[in-house]
Amino acid sequence: MDVIQTSEEELLQKHRKERKELQGKIQSLKKSSTKGDKKKKKEVTEEIARLELELEKKQQEELSQLKQDSLQEVATESCEEDVAVPRVSKAQRRRDKKASREKERERLIEEQEAENVHGPRNMELQAIQHLLKERKLMLKEIPSDGNCLYRAVDDQLQFLGDAGLGSQNLRALTAQHLRDNKSNFLPFLSHPDTGDLLTDEQYEDYCNEVAHTAAWGGEVELRALSHILKCCIEVIQATGPSVMVGTEYQDRKQAVLTFHRHMYGLGEHYNSVKPYVEEEEDGS
């Protein structure tokens, strides 16, 4: 019983550590949810609920398995006392149990590796990398902090030989362009909860979020940026043709971005591109 009690204490200590680590992860997720971005907040809330549920289920299964193993061990010992069979030492049983757990762990690792290879994130990434390689380009990763669209566009401006404006300046310019051209952009924006067109007040709130928060940018912001910069912006995606925004500026300059639906768990993402380098891709 002392061995069983020790095993349970060790498992409970492990569970406390896991819950503490999860709380740290939850705090990071909450910080990534920008004020006013209801879509991102909902995604973060759902992700937190999923993580908590998964951990609770996992820990309950581990406790249940420990109790089952303990009962089985007690039953085995009782049976061995009554039946004249070769006795297996406790040490041997522990070694056998450890070997069994290690075998199961290796099986789970193999399954996870297979899922990673054939999962949506990796399949999408491989498809985009193939399209870029055909054009002698490769990914240039942009941080996933809500500013990825503006950072990627700014990186492309520098690649094209222009002075970088910085993501915050691009946000401010985008917000002002949306205000100055309200009639052109309002029909393409709707309330995330009701689906109705934004009111004048809601539209102004939307512009303020673009300017002052880390709200994620999409096609509306891409179109605004193309007019502000007098630049055609091509967005390469894994499936379907590239999206071309600002084609009227195509003869002047063209920026190239990549769009990822499965890059990160909390939503969509934009990256920049750069000239293809064989050694760099092999080492990444």
ABEGO torsion letter per residue (X at the ends): XAAAAAAAAAAAAAAAAAAAAAAAAAAAAAAABBBGBAAAAAAAAAAAAAAAAAAAAAAAAAAAAAAAAAAAAAAAAAAAAABBBBBBBAAAAAAAAAAAAAAAAAAAAAAAAAAAAABAAAAAAAAAAAAAAAAGBBBBBBBBAGAAAAAAAAAAAAAAGBBBAEAAAAAAAAAAAAAAAAAAAAAABBBAAAGBBBBAAAAAAAAAAAAABABBBBAAAAAAAAAAAGBBBBBBBABEBBBBBGAAAAAABBBBBBBBAAABAAEBBBBBBBBBBAAAAAAX
